[in-house]
């Protein structure tokens, strides 16, 4: 079993999650399993959901419905 989470690791987890990094990448950076990342994120209410539009290129301006 790995050492307990440090405050710096939890802060890094939050930063990576907010940046939209994939779960597997966060696990690799922190040297933890994907399961450990999911569990710690859940405990600290850190969302691991990536924005579906992140990196998407829009064809044109979005207009209000008439």
Secondary structure as GFF3:
##gff-version 3
##sequence-region A 1 66
A	DSSP	alpha_helix	7	18	.	.	.	ID=ss1
A	DSSP	alpha_helix	23	30	.	.	.	ID=ss2
A	DSSP	alpha_helix	34	43	.	.	.	ID=ss3
###
